[in-house]
Amino acid sequence: MPPIALLFLAGSAVVHAAWNIRLKGTTDPERAAARAVIAPGLVAGAAIVVAHLTGHVQFAASTLGLGLAAGLAELLYFMTLARAYALAPISVVYPLVRGINPLVAVIIGTTLLGETLTDGQPFGIALVLVGLFAIRPPWRGLRAGVPLRALLFAAAAGLLSATGSSIERTGVLATGPLPFLCITWGVTALLYLLVARSREQSHRPTGDLALTGSLIIFGHLLVMAAFAVAPLSVVVPLRESAILLVSGWGLVRMREAQSLATSLLRAIGALIILAGAVTIALG
C-alpha cells in the first residue's frame, strides 16, 4: 500500500466524518444535502467544461460516460442517505451504510475489475466488516423501533456508494483524479438542481451548507487521489475508518448509547476496525 494513499485516506476519513455529522445535524437532511452540493458542484462542472474547451484537459467520450454514471450514482446515494438520516439516528444509519459499502466494493474489485488482494489484506478486510457490524448491528435498529424503510434506505445508500466508487476508480485511471471529480460532481449538481426545481425546493445554499458541500467534494477528491495509486478493494475498506469518528460522535454528543454494554461493544468494534485497517495497510 503506497504511503501517499494512506495520507489521502486519513484526510478523507476526517472530512467524511465531518460532513456526515454536519448533514445529520440539520433540521432537514434531505433538503440540506441538495442545497449543500449544488453550488460547489456546479462550480466544479463549469471548471472542467472551460478547461476542456480551452484545450487544457482532454478526455475521451467513454470517460464522459463514466462521469455521467458516477454522477447519477452519487445523486442517488445522497438522496437515499439523506432519507435514511431523516428517519433514524446516525449511529444506526452510518454503520450499516459503511458496512455494506466495503463488502460490495471488494466483490466488485476482485471480480469485475480484476484486482488481487495480497498477503493479509483479505483478513484485514474481514476485520473491518466484523468491527463495523459490532459497532451497530443492523438488526438492533429493528428491535429499537427504527422503521424498516430507514434500514432499507441505508442499505441502498451502501450499495450505491460502492457502485459509484467502482466507477470512479475506472474513471480516475482514465483521466486523473481532479478532472474526473469535476465531471462527476458537475453531473451530480446539475441533476440535484433539476430535482430541487421539480420539487419546488430552494437550491440556494447558506454559508454553512456551502461549507458542508465543499467538505463533501474535497473528501471525494482525496478518495479519488487514492484510487489513482491503490485498488478499489483496498481503498474502500480503509476509508471506513471514518466510522470511528462518526460512531464516537453519536455515542458521546448525541447520547445514543443506551447501556454500558453497548458502549463496550462499540469500543471493541472500533478496535477491530483499527486492527483491520492496519492489516490492510501492511499487506
PyMOL commands that set and color helices and strands:
alter all, ss='L'
color gray80, all
select helices_A, chain A and resi 3-24+29-53+61-87+90-111+121-135+138-143+148-175+177-198+207-227+232-239+242-252+260-282
alter helices_A, ss='H'
color red, helices_A
deselect
rebuild
show_as cartoon
